C-alpha cells in the first residue's frame, strides 16, 4: 500500500492511495470466511457453504466493502500519524466511479483534501465588557411582574385598563373568526372602546389601527403567524364573553415562601435584598454571555488565516446532500466561514492550554441542570442513586449524542474562560435600560 499527499497550494492537496492485491486480499478472505459461517443457502448446512460459492455469489460486494473499510482505516491512520490538519474529511474524486471491480487487481483512489494552516490567535485585541448598574425602575418592574404573576384572577362585570377581555373576534368582511383574549394594555388607538364593557357587548374597530400596526401584537391576538397578519387589515367585531383581571399579590410570607422556599426570607427588607440580588445575578449572567459573543466576534473578525473556500463549499454540499442546495450554501457562506474559524480557534485554545473535560464533569453538569429543572437546590440523600442513574441514562440516549453535546458545551465554556483571562476586557458601566435596548 502506498499513500501520498501532494499539496497543490497553501490550502488544498490531493491524497492518493494505491492498493495492491496483497493489501486487501487477506481482509477479503476473512470476510468470505465470516460470510460462509452465517450464510443460509439451500442445499448446504449452516456454516458449511463453500468459500468458492460465496465468492461467486457475493465476491464483488465483499471486495468493495473490504476495500472501503481498509481505505477508511488506513487514511485515518495516515492523517493521525502525519498530523495533517484537515477541513472535514477527504472527498473522493469522480475518477473512482470508473473502477472495474470485476477485473482489476490493483486500485488507485484519489481524494480532494482541504488543509487548515496554522495561525496566530489575535489575543492582543481588546473586547468590551459590561457592568450593569441596577436602577430602581427595574426593581419596581420586577415587583409589579411578581405581584401580577402570583396574583389572583377575578372576573369583574366591567373592564378597566390592564384587564384581559375574552370573547369572539370576527372579521366583518372576511372569513376569519376565533376565540381570543385581548390585553387592553396592547390597544393603541380607540382604547376607550375596550373600557367599561361587559359580557355581551360588541366592539367594532380597525384591527391594524387598534394595535398600532404592530404585527407581533396582531399575531398574539389572532393566533396567526407574523407573515399572515402582515396582510391582515380592515374592520373587526369583538363580542365580549368574559373579563379577566389579576389582583396583585400581597407582599407576605406566603409569597416569600413561593419564591425562595420555606422561611428563607421573612421580612420585606430581606425580600427586597433577595429580589435585587436575583435581578443583578440575571444581568451579570447576560453581560457575561454578551462578553463571550464579543470575544468570539472579535477573534473571528481579526484572525488571519487562509482557508480552502472552494473545497469547503463542496464539502458542505456532499455532507449535507438533500438538505442544502448550492444556492443556500452561497447565500449563507459567510456564516459557515465564521463558524469554521471559531471551531479552529476553539481547537487551538484547547491544544495550546491542554484543556480537558472529564467524565465526572459531564455527569455533574447534567445533574445540576436536572436539579435546576426540578427547582431543587441539592439532591436529597434518598434520591442520589436515582439521580445518578437518570443522568447516565440521559447521556446515553440519542446514541451518545447527549453526552457529546454536554462535553462540547463544557469544553466551549473552558475555552471562553481561558480567553477572558488572556484578552484585555474593557469594562463599561451601563444602566439596565441601556443594556435592555442593546441589540443581541
N, C-alpha and C positions, 0 to 999 in steps of 0.2 A: 504494500500500500504506500502511495506517495501523496502527501498533502502539501500544497504550496499556496502561499498568499502573495499575490502580486499587486502591489499598491499602484493605482493608476493616477491618483492625485492626492492632495492632502487629506481628503475625507472619504475616498472611495477605493475599493480594491476588488479583486476577483479571487475567489477561493476555488482551487482546482483539486479534485480528489480522483486519483487513478487507482482502480481496484483490479488486481489480478485474480485469476480463478482461485489461487491458493489462499487469498484473503477471505473469501466468502464461502468457499466450498464446505469447510468444517461446520459452519453455522447452518448451512442448508441441510447437510446430512443430519445434524442434530434435530432440526425442525421436522425432517421427514420421519425420523425415529419416533419423535413425540407424537406426531400426527398418526402414525400407524398404530400406536398404542390406544388411541382414543377413537379412531375411525370405526364406523359400523357400516360395513359393505356386505350386501347379500352374497352368501356363499362362503364367507370367511368368519371364523370365530373372532370375537372382540379381542384386539391386541395381537392378532395373528395375520393381519393384512400385509402382504409382501411390500417391501420398500419400493421395488420397481413399479408396482401398480400405483402406489401413492404418487411417485414421481410423474408417472404418465398422466394421472388424473389431475393432480394438483401442483405439479412441479413448478409451473410458471408463477402461480400466485405465491407459493412458498419462497421462490427465488426473490421475487420483488419485495416481499415482506422482510426477508432476512437481510437483504442489501440495504433497505431503507433503515432498518433498525441499526445495522452496523454503521451506516453513514452518520446517523444521529449521535451514536456513542462516540465515534472517533472524531467528529468535528467538534463536539462539546469538549472532549479531552484536549484537542489541539488548541482550542481557544483558551482554555484554562491554563494549560502548560506554558503557553507563549504570552499569557497576559494581554490578549488582544481586547481592546475596548471597543465593543460593538454597539451599534444602534439596533435594538431589536434582535433579530436573528438573520442569518444568511437566507437569501431568496434564490430559489432555483432559476437558472436561465432557461429560456424556452427551448434551447437546443436539446434538452433532455427528453423532450417529447418524441424524439426520433430514434430512441434506443430500440434495437432489435433484441428483445428479451428471449426469443426462441433460439437465436444462433450465436450471439456474442458471448465471448468468454472473458474479455477484458472490457471494463467500463470506465468511462470518464465522465465526471459530474462537475459542472461549473456553477458557481453561486456568486451573485452580486452581494457585496458586503459594504455596509456603511460604517465608517470608522469615527470614533469620538476622540478627538485630540485632547491632550492635556491643556489646562488653562489655569489662570490665576484668579482667585476669588477677590473681587473688589471690596475688600473689608475696610479700606480707607474711606469709603463713602459714609457720610453721616445720615441718620434717619431721624424723623420727627416722632416723638412720643408725646403722650398727653396725660396730664394730671387733671382729673375732672373735679371742679370745685362745686360742692353741693350747695344749692340755694334753697331758700325757704319755699319758693313756688313749687319746686319739685316735690318737696316733703308734703306740702299741702295737697298736691295732686294725688300723691300716694295714699294719704289719709282718705280722700274722697273715694278713690277707687276701692279701697279696702272696705269702707263703710257700705258702699254700694254692692260689692261682691258678696259680702256676708250679711247683707240686709234682708229684710223680709218682704216678699212680694205681696202686694194687695191689689184689689180690683175696684177702684173708686168708680162712682157713677159718671163723673165728668172728667175730662182730660185737662192737664196743665203742662207747662214746659217741663221737659225731661221724661215724660211718660212714653211708653211704647203702646201704640194702638194696633190691635189685631183686627183683621177683617178681610173683606174680599176686594181685591184690586182688579179692575176690568177696563180694558181699552174701549173707548167709546166707538171709534171706527176701526175695528180690527178684531182679531180673534183671541188676543192674549187675555187670560183670566187666571188668577191664582190667589190662594190664601197667603197672606203675608203679615209681617209685623213692621210697622213704620215707626222708627225712632224720631220723635218730634224734634230732637236737637239736631237732626240731619237736614231738616227742612230749611231752605234758604229763603225762598220767596213765597209769600202767601201763608206764612206760619199761623196767622190768626185763624185761618180756616180750620186748623187742627186743634185749636184751643177751645175748651168748654163744650166739646162734642160728647155725645153719649151713644150707647148701643142703639143701632137702628138708623143713626144719622148717615147721610151720604154727602161726601165731599167731592167736588169736581175741580180738577186742576190740570195745568200743563205740566206733564211729568218732568220734562227736561228743565223747565224754569224752576220748578219746585225744589229740585235738588241741585241747583246751581250748575247744571251742565257737567256734573261730576259722574263719570262712568262707574267709578268704584261704588258710589252711593246707590246708583241705579241698579247695579248688579246685586248689591246687598238686598235691596228692597224687592226686586223682581225674581231673584234666584237664577237669572240668566248670566251668561258669561259676559265679560267686558267687550269682547268682539261683537256679540249680538246686540248689546244695549247701545253700542256706538251708533246704530241706525234707528234706535227707538226714540220716538217723539210723538207729540200730539196730546189730545185730551184724554184723561183717565178719570174714572169714578172709583171712589173707595167707600165701601159700606162698612161702617163700624160694627164689630161684634162684641169686642171686649177691650177694656183699658187695663194695662198692667203698669203698676207703679212700685218702685223699690223704696221702701222706707229704710233710711240709713241705719246701720247697726250702731249700737251704743259702744263706747269705749269702756268695756267692763271685763271682768275676769274670764267670762265665757269666750269673748273674742280673743283675749290674750292667749288662752289655752288652745284655741283652734289654730292660731297662727304659729305659736312657738312651743307648744307642748305644755303638759300639766305643770302649773306653778313655776314655769321658767321665768315668767315676767309677772310681777304682782302690782306694779303701780304705773300710772300714766307716764311718769318720768322715765321709768325703765322701758316702757313700751316705746316712747319717743326715741330713746337712745338706740334701741334694737332696730327700729324702723330705719333710722339714719344709717346705722351700721350695715344693714342689709342692702339699702339703696347704694351706698358707697361701694360695697363689695361687687354689686352688679355692674356699676360703671367702671370700676377698676378692671373687671374681667373683660368688658367690652373694649376698654382702652388698650389692654394687653393684646387682644385679638387684632385691633387696628394696627398696633405696632408690628405685630407679626406680618400682617399684609404689607405694611410699608417696607419691611425688611425684604420680603420676597420680591416685591416690585422693584426695589432699588437694586438688588443683586441681579435680577433677570435683565433689567434695562441696561445695566452697566458692564455685565460680563462680556469679555471679548473672546469669542470662540467661533471658529468656522465649523459649520455643520453641513452634512450631506443632504441638502434640502430635497433634491430630486429623488434620492433613494428613500428619504423619509416619506415623501408623498406616496411612492409605490408601496412601501411597507404598510402605511395606513390603509391603502386600498386593498392589499392582499389579506391583511389580518382582520379587516372589517368587511369582508366580502358580503354583499347583500344588505349591509347596514349603512354604509357610507358611499355616496356617489362621488365621482370626480369633481363635480361642481361643489358639493358640500365641503370636500377637502380643501379646495382652492379658497372658498369663502371663509373658512374658519382656520386657515393655515397659520396665521399669526398667533392664534390662541394655542394651537398644537405646539408651535415652536417654543412659546413661553413655558408650557407645561414640560416640554423636553428639557429646556435649560434649567428649570427648577429641579427636576429629577437629577440632572447631572450635578448641580450644586449640592443637593442633599447627599448624594453618594460621596462626593468629595469631602464634605464636612465629616461624614461618618468615618471614612477611611483615615483622614488625617488626625482625627481625635479619638479613634478607636472606640466609637460609641457602640453600645450593645444594649439589647433588651432581653432580659431573662424571662424564662417561662413563669417564674414566680410573679414578676411584674405584670405580665399579661393577665394572669389569673386574678391577682389582687385588683387590678384596674377594672376588670369585668365585674367583680363582686361589688366594688364601690359604686359602679353605675347601677347595679341592681338594687343596692340599698337606697340610692337616691330615687330610683323609680318607685320604690315602695315607701319612700319618705321615712326611712329608718336611720337613726344616727349611727347605730352599730348592730352587729349580728348578735342576737340573743344566743346564749351558750347552747340551748337545746336545738338551735337551727344551724349551727356551724357546719355539721356534716351535710345536711340537706343543701345548704347554700353552696358548698364546695362541689357537690355532685351536679347541681343545677348549672353552675358556672362552667364546669368541664363539659357537660352535655351541650351547652350553647356554643362553646368554642369549637366543638367537633362538627357542628351542623354545617350544611352547605359545602360538604366535602372539605372542611377545614378552612373555608373562606372567612368565616367569622374570626378565627384565630389570626389569620394573616392580616385582616383589616385592623384588628386591635393592635397587633405587633407594629404595623406600619404607622398607625396613628401615634403610638408611644415613641417610636423612633423619630418621627417628624417633630414631636414636641421636644425631644432631646436636641435635635438639630437646631431648632429655633432658640432654645435656651442657650446653647453654645454661641450662636450668632449674636444674641443680645449681650453676651459677655464681651465678645470680640469687637463689635462695631460701636461707634460713637452714637449714643442716643441723646438727641437734643430735646430735653423735656420742655413742654409748653403747658402752662396752666390755662384751662379753658372752662367756661361755665357749662352747666348741664344743658342749657338751652342751645348754646352754640354747638355742643357735642351732638345733640339730637338732630340738629339741622345739617350736620355734615353728611356728605354722600358716601354711603358704604357700598 
